[in-house]
Amino acid sequence: MKYLVIIMLLTIFSCAKEGKNIYIEGRVVNPVTGEPIEGVKLILHKKTNDLGSGSSSSIKDEAYSDANGNFTLSHNGSLTNNFIVLIEYPNHPEGFHLVGWKDEVGNSIGVYQLGVNKGELMNVRLELLPYANVKFNFNNVNCFDSNDILRVYIW
């Protein structure tokens, strides 16, 4: 009975990598080209209520993706609290479209925020697509009048 209690306590208070209750390794990439995206700020929040937005939370760790898109977040915290990861977009002239969070096998595990699995190593991928710039050049080849009105609708 004594050994059963010890095993249960070790299981309950077991930690992920390096004694951290939360340990997240990940990479930020462009899913089309596979290229890494540098400078994305990732923020680990401890939620203080169940709103889900992270607006009522405290910051526990921050990281920026490096030149290879890699980042690490970790925190020693209570296994009973809820944690999420939110992002701040990097300074990029075109901006980014958030595709979402994927697990190590490519399954979708979140869009705007990542729910954290406590007590285990999480290996994740954040996919962002840069917005494209589109430039149209139109030449009026009308023989009769070069002052025609051209309207372009984009939806």
Buried (B, 14 or more C-beta within 10 A) or exposed (E): EEEEEEEEEEEEEEBBBEEBBBBBBBBBBBBEEEEBBBBBBBBBBBBEEEEBEBEEBEEBBEBEBBEEBBBBBBBEBEEEBBBBBBBEBBEBEEEBEEBBBBBEEEEEBBEEBBBBBBBBBBEBBBBBBBEEEEEEEEEEEEEEEEEEEEEEEEE
